[in-house]
Amino acid sequence: MKEFIIIFRECLEAGLIVGVIYTFLHVNKIEGQKRNLWLGVLGGIVASVLVGCLFFFLGETIMPPEYETLFEGISMYITALFLFYVIFWLSKKVSNKYLIQKSVQKSISKNESWGLLILILFAILREGFEIIILLFNEIKDGDLNYLGVYLGVILAIVIIYLIFALGKQVPIRQFFASTTLLLVFIAAGLVAYGTHEVEEYLVDSGQIQEENISRVWDILEPKNEDPSSAFYFLNKEKGKYYHVLHDKGKVGDFLKGFFGYNSNPNYIEFFLWLFFLIFGIKKWADFYYLGSPKKQIL
């Protein structure tokens, strides 16, 4: 589900940007720039793949193993802040049809043959980089849900086709509003998950004792013996029985990846999650329903 939402949103946004620019060129009969548009799309995709490879290479080579959990925690903080920036501040510019057309006109008016290509390239690269950042852990751990990825890409393509090829009226604003709200939960969850990783580093490095950490709740502890319950399953790797709602359980693991759920959060983790969740929901309501003109969404 997480992969579907992220891939769908980023591909849809990239497709809308390309579609707006292509329509602008077509309506104004600027045929000579269409080649640069498609070269920019191809260049953006290639650049995204290269940046992704570099990002994973650096993450695996420059960080000593003992600092891996600390690195993951800090990277989650950065990802969450970046996500809030993207979905609330940067989206005001990239989702505004008139600003996109103005940027295209500016590039063309300067008689720069590569201006439009570079504009498109960086627009695609931005979306690709967001996907890399947001799905970094899933890709690194080999837990990527490919079905969600494929469905996200297909649905985005279908909507783009309906809008620009068939001229259908698609409720884009509602799509962005709903997916943005889900991204708010993901971002708040990243903060909580990052705090948990930092805690794990501090415990593993001996800087704090786990028994001294106060918990908001500590439920559903793993059991060494079979509790003979349908809600428990054996984790062969750990050799223990986990409840499905434990953060390593079948349901809890999904909630952990999507919302940052933890079956035994510490107080800092819980209050940071609550603060960023309330902050994000307030910003979401302000942007989409209280103070944002409708023309801001493509």
N, C-alpha and C positions, 0 to 999 in steps of 0.2 A: 504493500500500500504506500509506504514511504517513497519507494523508488518510482512508483507510478505518478504520484503527485509532483515530485520534483522534475522528472523527465518531461511529463506533460506540460507543466508550466513553462519550463525553460525553452522547450521546443516550440511551444505555442508563441511565446514572446518573440523568439528569434524569427519564426515564420511570419508573424505579423509585421515586424520591422521590414523584412525583405519584401513582403507583399505590398506594404505602403509605398516603398521606394520604387518597386517595379511598376505599380499603377501610376505613380507620379511621372515616371519616365515615359510610359506608354501614352498617357493622356496628353503630355506635352510633346510627344513625338521626338523624344531625344533617343533615337535608336542606337547611336554610337556608344552610349554609356551602358547598354544592357550587358555587353560582354564583360565590362569591368565589374558589374554587379555580380555576375555568376562566378567570376574569378575571385571576387571578394568572399563569396560564400564558401567556395572550395578552400581558399586560403585560411579562412576562419576555422573550418573543420580540422584541417591539417595542423594549424597552430595550436588548437585545443588539445589534440592528441599529443603533440610534442611537449606542451606545457604539463600535461598530465603525467607523461613519462618522467619528465624532469622532477616533478613534485614528489612522485613516489620514490624515485632514485635517491633524492636528497634525504627523504624521510627515513630510508632504510640504511643509509651509509654514514651520515654525519652524527647520528644520535646513538650513544652507547646503550647497550641493552638495559642496564640498570636504571636508565632515565626514560625508558619507553613509556611507562604509565604517566609520568610527569609531562612528557611531550604530548601524549594523547590528550591529557587534560587541558593543557594550554591551547592546543590546536582546536579543541572543541569550544573554548571560550572565544577564540578569534573567529571561528566559523559562525558562532551564534551572533556576535556583534556585526560581522559582515552581512549575515542574513538579514538582521534588522535594518541595516543601512540600505541594502538592496531593495527590500520589499516595501520600504516606506519613503525613503528619500530619493534614491536613484530612479525608482519606478516612476516618479512624477515626471521625469524627463524622457526616459526611454519609452514610456507608454503614451506620450503625447504626440498625436499624429502631426500636428502643426509644427512642433519643434523638429521632428524628423525631416519633414519636407523642407524646412528652412535650412537644415544642415546640408541636405542634398543640393539645394539651390546654391548655397554658399560654395560648396565644393566645385560645382559645375561652372559657376560664374567666374571663378579664378582661372579657368582654362587649365586646370590641373588634371591631366589624363588619369593619374593614379589617385586622385583625391577621393573619388567615390569608392574605389576598390578598398582603400585603407579604412574608410568609414564603415563599410560593410564588414571587413575583416575583423575589426575591433569589436563591432556589435556582436558578431557570432562568437568571437573569442571570449567575450564577457560572459555569455550564457554558458559556454563550455566550461569556463573556469568555475562558475558557480556549481555546476554539476559535479565537477571534480572535488571541490571543497565539501559539498554537502554529503556526498556519497563516498568520501575517502575511506572511512573505516569499513564499510561494506565491501568495497572493492579490495582493500588490503587483506581483509580476513577471508575473502572468497565467499561471502554471504550475500552477494548481490542477487536480488530477485529479478531474474531476466524476464519473466513473464510481465512483471510490472513495468520494466523498461520498454519492452516491445509494445505493450498496450498504450503506454504513454505517448510513444512516438506515433503510433498509428492514429490515435484519437486526435493528436495535434495536427497531423497531416490532413485528416478528414475535415476538421473545422476550418483550416486554412483554405482547403479546396472549396468548401461551401461558401466561404466569404468572397474569395477573389475570383474563382472560376464560375460559380453559379450565381453570385450576387445575393446569397441568402443573408437574412438578418439573424445573426447568432448573438445570444446574450453574453457578449464577451465580459462586460462589467461583472455580471453575476459569477462567471467562471473565475475571474481573478479575485473577486471578493471571497469566494468560498475556499479557493486554494491558498490564498494569503492567510486566512484564519488558521488553516491547518499548518502552514509554515510557522505561524506564531507559536503553536504548540510544540513543533519540532525544535525551534530555536530555544524556547524555554527548557525543553528537555535536554538539549545539548549543554546548556549551562549546568543543569543538575548532574548530567552524566560526567561532564568535565570535573566537577567538584568531587564526585565519587572517585575518579581516577587519581586526582591529586591526593585524596585521603589514602588510597591504596599505596601510592608512592611513599607517603610519609610513614605508613605502617611498615612497609617492606624495608625501608631504610632505617628503621628503628628510632625515628625522631618522635613518634608518639606510640602509645600502646593501644591496641584495638579495644581492650576492655575499658579504657578510660574515655572512649568516645560516646557521648550521649546520643541516643537515637530518638527520633520522633515516634517511630514504631519499629518493632522487630518481630515480625510474624513469619509463620510458615518456614521455620528453620528446617534444613535438610535432615533426614533421618537415616540412621545407619541400618535399620531393619525395615523390612517390608511392612508398611502400616495396613496393608490389605484394603486399600481405598482406591477407587477409580480416579481420584483426583491426584494421585501420586504416580510417578513413573521413575524407573531406574535410569540414572545417568551413568553409563558404563565407564566413561572416562574418569568420573569423580568417585565412582563406587558408592554413591548415596542415592536416596530416594528424594526426589524434589516434587513439591506441589506445583500444579500447573500455573498458579499465580505467583510463584517465586520468580525473581527476575532472571533465573536460569531455567524456568519452566517454559512450557510450550506457549502459553498465553502471555506470561510475564515477559518472556524474551521479546515478543512482538511489541508489547507496551514499552519495554525498555528502549528498543530501537527507534520507536516512533515518538514517544512522549518523554523519554528519559526516566521512566518508572524505575523505582528501586524498592525492594521489599524491606529494606532496613536503612532508610536515609538518615544522615546526621542532620542536626538543626540548621547548620549553614547551608547545606545542600537544599533542604526543603524551603527555607525562606528565600534563597536566591531564585529557585524555581518559581515560587509564588510571586515574587516581585516582578520578574521578567515576563511572566504570564499576564499579570494584570497590566503592566506597562504596554505589552504588545497588543492586548485586546483593546485597550484605550486608543492606541495609535491607529489600529485597524478601523475602529468605529469612526474616529475623526477623519481618516483618509477616504473611506468609502461611503459614509452615510451622513456625516455632520458638516464637514467643511470643504469637501472636494467637488469641484465642478465635474459633470459627467464627461466632458470632452477630454479629460485627462487620460481616460482609458480608450485605447484604440477601438 
